[in-house]
Amino acid sequence: MINQLYYVNLPHLLLAKIISLIHENVDRIVFTLTCKRWFNERHKYLSFNTDIIKEIITKKEIDDSFLNSYKSIYIDSINRKNNYHLFASYGNSTDYYIELNKLPLIYNSIRISLPQEHSYFEEIYRLIPLSNITTLKKCQTLRYRLPENLTSISFFQKFNEPLLPGYLPANLKILSFKYTIFNQPIKVGILPNILEKLILDRGFRQPLEPGVLPTSLKYLTYHGIFFKVESLPPNLEVFKYYGRSLLKENDVLPMTLHTLTAPSSWLPAIKSLPNLKSLSLTFSHYDDETIDLGYLPSSLTQLEIEKGRYISTMPPSIKRLDLLHAEYDIDEIFKDRSQYQFDYLLNMLTEDYNM
């Protein structure tokens, strides 16, 4: 009975935290019905997940609601919502209409799925600077000047237009070509000098020459085969490289890196990275490649290795470990098992020499 009393008398702050971890709104309502106190005090901790409310709720829809006990909480959650996304498309029906002389200020992102030849296509671009929209998703073309208030842009799958000076907004911080066929050269001065995140997909096979990437860049994804370490900006923190280029003996990676995906052949250069926390190693050329774990920095806490034969000792600092298609001597890589405390361990299709 005492334990049950403690359970019921959980503070509102903790109840609100528990509610935030429940995805479905119907499950949040069920939670409040667990006991009388939680129902009576629901206004002090309950909120609804507005991320799964896709449409704007009209006053009539709210008035017609049968959940009168939760109506005020629902309205309050809607009013607090600040991540509305506008989807402009062509169809025979719609759920909500807006006049095309302005975009509602509640929206902060937009995806334009209208055909480029549609009469409203260019008009929407003209209205974006007059709105609070800062994110453009699945951009189809650079034919129309992109608004300067955009800070994040992702492109449509078939986008492959050249990037020319002045095409990208000066305030842009996130630029994503993920899942696109984009394969146009990027020249010095094209990328905004405050850009922080750049994602280039596997279709991009152009070299990145020194000076192309701004010094502000902190996150980079790159698949190209023409990699030059001197092209990396000095303040890079996350680098996901899926190519197979080799590093020269004197190549030095940015000391600011804390997350890295790279070929296992880069290990000698990786050893000197003092801030590295997460490392994902891809194989370079051969499935039976030997990977010397002695090159791993002592700062490492998360490690994923795709395949290979492991030698030397695993750093005890690692808390999350993925070993895929690995070959190793368990007594060699884990000499003193008492030193290791894993939060997560995946050991898939491995072969222990001692088995």
C-alpha positions in Angstrom: 0.0 0.0 0.0 2.9 2.4 0.8 4.6 1.8 -2.6 1.2 2.3 -4.3 0.8 5.6 -2.5 4.2 6.8 -3.7 3.3 5.8 -7.2 0.1 7.8 -7.2 1.7 10.9 -5.6 4.3 11.4 -8.3 5.1 15.1 -8.7 3.5 16.9 -11.7 7.0 17.6 -13.2 7.7 13.9 -13.4 4.2 13.1 -14.7 4.7 15.7 -17.5 8.0 14.1 -18.4 6.3 10.6 -18.6 3.5 12.1 -20.8 6.1 13.6 -23.2 7.4 10.1 -23.8 4.0 8.8 -24.9 3.6 9.2 -28.6 -0.1 8.7 -29.2 -2.6 11.2 -27.8 -5.2 8.5 -27.0 -2.6 6.8 -24.8 -1.9 10.0 -23.0 -5.6 10.3 -22.2 -5.7 6.7 -21.0 -2.7 7.5 -18.7 -4.8 10.3 -17.0 -7.5 7.7 -16.3 -5.2 5.5 -14.3 -6.3 7.0 -11.0 -8.7 9.6 -9.7 -5.9 12.1 -8.7 -4.2 12.0 -12.1 -7.5 12.7 -13.7 -8.5 15.5 -11.4 -5.1 17.2 -11.8 -4.7 16.6 -15.5 -4.5 20.3 -16.3 -1.3 20.5 -14.3 0.8 18.0 -16.3 -1.1 16.8 -19.4 -0.3 18.1 -22.9 -1.1 16.6 -26.4 1.4 15.6 -29.0 0.8 18.2 -31.7 3.4 16.7 -34.0 0.9 14.0 -35.1 -1.9 16.6 -35.6 -1.3 17.1 -39.3 -4.1 19.6 -40.1 -5.1 22.9 -38.8 -8.1 22.4 -36.4 -11.0 24.7 -37.0 -13.1 26.2 -34.2 -16.1 24.2 -35.4 -14.1 20.9 -35.1 -13.1 21.8 -31.5 -16.7 22.7 -30.6 -17.9 19.4 -32.0 -15.5 17.5 -29.8 -17.0 15.0 -27.4 -14.0 15.0 -25.1 -15.1 18.0 -23.1 -12.9 17.1 -20.1 -9.9 17.5 -22.3 -11.0 20.3 -24.7 -9.2 23.2 -22.9 -6.0 21.2 -22.7 -6.2 20.3 -26.3 -6.7 23.9 -27.4 -3.8 25.0 -25.2 -1.5 22.4 -26.8 -2.5 23.6 -30.3 -1.9 27.2 -29.3 1.6 26.2 -28.1 2.5 24.4 -31.4 5.3 26.2 -33.2 6.4 23.8 -35.9 3.7 24.0 -38.5 4.6 22.8 -42.0 2.9 24.0 -45.1 2.5 21.5 -48.0 1.6 23.2 -51.3 0.3 20.7 -53.8 -2.1 20.2 -56.7 -5.2 18.1 -56.1 -9.0 17.8 -56.5 -9.7 18.3 -52.8 -8.1 19.9 -49.7 -8.6 20.0 -46.0 -7.8 23.7 -45.5 -7.6 26.7 -47.7 -5.5 29.8 -47.5 -5.6 32.9 -49.6 -2.6 33.3 -51.9 -1.9 36.9 -51.0 0.1 35.9 -47.9 1.3 32.9 -46.1 0.1 32.4 -42.5 2.8 33.4 -40.0 2.3 30.2 -38.0 4.3 28.2 -40.7 8.1 27.8 -40.4 8.6 25.3 -43.2 7.2 24.6 -46.6 7.3 21.9 -49.3 6.1 23.0 -52.8 4.9 19.9 -54.8 3.2 21.9 -57.5 4.4 21.4 -61.1 6.9 24.1 -62.0 4.7 25.3 -64.8 1.8 25.9 -62.4 0.6 29.5 -62.2 1.0 29.6 -58.4 4.5 28.1 -58.3 6.4 31.4 -58.7 3.9 33.3 -56.6 4.6 31.1 -53.6 8.3 31.9 -53.8 7.4 35.6 -53.9 5.4 35.2 -50.7 8.0 33.3 -48.6 10.1 36.5 -47.7 6.9 38.0 -46.2 6.4 35.0 -43.9 8.1 33.3 -41.0 9.2 30.3 -43.2 12.9 29.5 -42.8 12.9 25.9 -44.2 12.3 24.9 -47.8 11.9 21.1 -48.3 12.3 19.2 -51.6 13.2 22.3 -53.6 12.7 21.5 -57.3 14.5 24.3 -59.1 16.8 27.3 -58.7 15.0 29.1 -61.6 13.4 31.5 -59.1 15.5 33.4 -56.7 15.5 31.8 -53.3 14.3 34.0 -50.4 17.1 35.3 -48.2 15.2 34.4 -45.0 15.7 30.7 -45.7 18.1 29.0 -43.3 17.5 25.3 -44.4 17.0 23.8 -47.8 16.7 20.3 -49.1 16.3 19.3 -52.7 13.9 17.1 -54.8 15.2 13.7 -55.8 15.7 14.7 -59.5 17.4 18.0 -58.8 20.6 18.4 -60.8 20.9 22.1 -61.7 24.3 23.9 -61.5 25.0 26.1 -58.5 25.9 29.6 -59.6 27.1 32.6 -57.5 24.2 34.2 -55.6 21.8 31.3 -56.1 21.9 30.2 -52.4 20.6 32.5 -49.6 23.3 34.2 -47.6 21.7 33.1 -44.3 21.6 29.4 -45.2 22.9 27.1 -42.4 21.7 23.7 -43.6 22.0 22.4 -47.2 20.9 18.9 -48.1 21.2 17.0 -51.3 20.2 13.7 -49.6 18.5 11.2 -51.9 19.1 13.4 -55.0 21.0 12.8 -58.2 22.8 16.1 -57.8 26.3 15.9 -59.5 27.3 19.5 -60.4 30.7 21.1 -59.5 30.8 23.3 -56.4 33.2 26.1 -56.9 34.9 28.4 -54.3 32.5 31.1 -53.1 29.3 29.3 -54.0 28.4 28.1 -50.5 27.3 30.7 -47.9 30.0 31.6 -45.5 27.8 30.8 -42.4 26.8 27.3 -43.7 27.0 24.7 -40.8 25.6 21.5 -42.4 26.1 20.0 -45.9 24.9 16.6 -47.0 26.0 15.3 -50.4 24.6 12.0 -51.5 26.3 9.1 -53.4 25.3 10.6 -56.8 27.7 13.5 -56.2 31.1 12.5 -57.7 32.7 15.9 -58.0 35.9 16.8 -56.1 35.8 19.3 -53.2 38.7 21.5 -53.7 40.4 23.5 -50.9 38.4 26.6 -50.1 35.0 25.3 -51.4 33.8 24.4 -47.9 33.3 27.5 -45.6 35.2 27.6 -42.3 31.8 27.7 -40.5 30.9 24.1 -41.6 30.5 21.7 -38.7 28.7 18.7 -40.4 29.6 17.1 -43.7 28.4 14.0 -45.5 30.4 13.0 -48.7 30.7 10.0 -50.9 33.2 11.2 -53.5 36.3 9.4 -54.6 38.3 12.6 -55.1 38.8 13.3 -51.4 41.5 15.7 -50.2 42.0 16.1 -46.5 43.1 19.8 -47.0 39.6 20.5 -48.3 38.1 20.0 -44.9 37.3 23.1 -42.8 39.2 23.5 -39.5 36.1 23.5 -37.3 34.4 20.4 -38.6 32.8 18.3 -35.9 30.9 15.6 -37.8 32.3 14.0 -41.0 30.6 11.0 -42.6 32.7 9.8 -45.5 31.6 6.8 -47.5 34.3 6.8 -50.2 37.5 4.8 -50.3 40.1 7.4 -50.8 43.4 6.8 -48.9 45.1 9.4 -46.8 48.7 10.4 -47.3 51.2 9.8 -44.6 51.2 13.4 -43.4 47.5 14.1 -43.7 45.9 15.5 -40.6 42.1 15.4 -39.9 40.5 18.3 -38.1 41.1 18.1 -34.3 37.5 19.3 -33.7 36.0 16.0 -35.0 33.8 14.2 -32.4 31.8 12.0 -34.9 33.5 10.2 -37.9 32.6 7.7 -40.5 35.6 6.6 -42.5 37.5 3.7 -44.1 39.5 1.6 -41.7 42.6 2.5 -43.6 42.4 6.0 -42.0 43.1 4.5 -38.5 46.6 5.9 -38.2 45.3 9.4 -38.7 42.3 8.8 -36.4 44.5 7.9 -33.5 45.5 11.5 -33.0 41.9 12.9 -32.7 41.6 14.0 -29.1 37.8 14.9 -29.2 36.5 11.8 -31.1 33.5 10.2 -29.4 31.8 8.2 -32.1 33.5 6.2 -34.9 32.1 4.1 -37.7 34.6 2.2 -39.7 33.9 1.0 -43.3 36.1 -1.5 -45.0 38.6 -0.2 -47.5 39.2 -2.9 -50.1 39.3 -6.4 -48.7 36.8 -8.3 -46.6 39.6 -9.8 -44.6 41.3 -6.5 -43.8 43.2 -6.4 -40.4 42.0 -3.7 -38.1 44.4 -2.7 -35.3 42.3 -1.5 -32.4 45.4 0.0 -30.9 44.9 3.0 -33.1 41.5 3.9 -31.5 41.7 7.1 -29.4 41.1 6.8 -25.6 38.3 9.4 -25.9 36.1 7.0 -27.9 32.7 6.0 -26.4 30.9 4.6 -29.5 32.3 2.3 -32.1 30.8 0.5 -35.2 33.0 -1.7 -37.4 31.5 -3.1 -40.6 33.8 -6.1 -41.2 37.4 -7.2 -40.8 39.8 -9.1 -38.6 40.5 -7.3 -35.3 43.8 -7.4 -33.4 45.1 -5.6 -30.2 42.9 -4.4 -27.3 39.5 -2.7 -27.4 39.6 0.7 -25.4 37.6 0.3 -22.2 36.1 3.8 -22.7 33.7 2.4 -25.3 30.0 2.2 -24.1 28.3 1.4 -27.4 29.8 -1.3 -29.6 28.6 -2.7 -33.0 30.7 -5.6 -34.4 29.4 -6.8 -37.8 31.0 -9.7 -39.7 34.0 -9.6 -37.4 36.8 -12.0 -36.8 38.8 -11.7 -33.5 40.3 -13.5 -30.5 38.1 -12.5 -27.6 41.0 -13.0 -25.1 43.1 -10.5 -27.2 40.6 -7.7 -27.7 39.0 -8.0 -24.3 41.9 -8.9 -22.1 40.4 -7.8 -18.8 36.6 -8.1 -19.2 36.0 -6.4 -15.9 37.1 -3.0 -17.4 34.2 -3.0 -19.9 30.7 -1.7 -19.1 28.6 -1.5 -22.3 25.3 0.4 -22.6 24.7 -1.3 -26.0 26.4 -4.3 -27.6 25.7 -5.8 -31.0 27.8 -8.8 -32.1 26.5 -10.1 -35.4 27.9 -12.9 -37.5 31.3 -12.9 -35.8 33.9 -15.5 -35.5 36.0 -16.0 -32.3 39.3 -17.8 -33.0 39.0 -19.6 -29.6 35.6 -21.1 -30.3 
